[in-house]
Amino acid sequence: MGTARVDHMLMVLAVSLDMDAKEREVITREMIRGFNDTAEEAGTAITGGQSILNPWPIIGGVANTVVKKDEFLVPNRAQVGDVIVLTKPLGTQIAVNLKEWKSKNNDKYKKALKLGIVTSDDVEEINKVAIHSMGKLNKNAAGLVNKYKSGACTDVTGFGILGHLENLAEAQSSDGLELRINKLPVLKNSDKIEESIMNFNLVKGYSAETSGGLMAFLKEKDVKDFQNELEVKYGEKSWVIGEVRERKEGNKATIAKDVEVIYADSVFC
């Protein structure tokens, strides 16, 4: 189910036992401050939560909202002819790994340099775009998803884009639908890293994303207005990546064999 409003949040905080007292004080304070800042940006407040001691630091939480029936969308109403739009590029898992490889100057990073896939500056730029993507809330896009009455929508996170599309295919109330991806917007050269250095299943659609975007199913007549409003009003990019097609029976999520990989150099316009 989808709504663009969050009434309040509960925070879950784990304080690291492996840090000394000063590290715990500073890092925990900054984690809480960042969480509070993001809640404020989302237009909500933290009203409680739970804290524990743990070997490593963790922060997260749960969002709660009470809505009327006409204030949320159910993700099971996709129809033949719907257009699939994605609001953030793929490849965050590869970007953060690439940055880690560089920090360790390991064999994977050296191989990427030797093959000419990336330069040192490329790694920093790809990581910067990934951070901007992960740090950008889906609130604005979610508001427009509701405004334009998306027939189905999901975030793209741990299951990868095809994994989440498969979940949507199973959830549909209609039968005989092919949910087909024709284009994959990815962070620059992330597909080449996958091809030559390490397989993350990015192009196959199963690479996990952190704080991924929304994959929304819109009526063809609404796509241009949705994208224009997201760009003009909020300065955020989006990409048309696929469509809903008719099939004889059952529902299926697919990525086209000749899928087009598109490089995204920013998440903002």
PyMOL commands that set and color helices and strands:
alter all, ss='L'
color gray80, all
select helices_A, chain A and resi 21-41+69-71+92-104+107-114+120-135+139-147+160-171+190-196+220-234
alter helices_A, ss='H'
color red, helices_A
select strands_A, chain A and resi 8-16+46-54+58-64+83-86+152-155+177-187+214-218+239-246+252-264
alter strands_A, ss='S'
color yellow, strands_A
deselect
rebuild
show_as cartoon
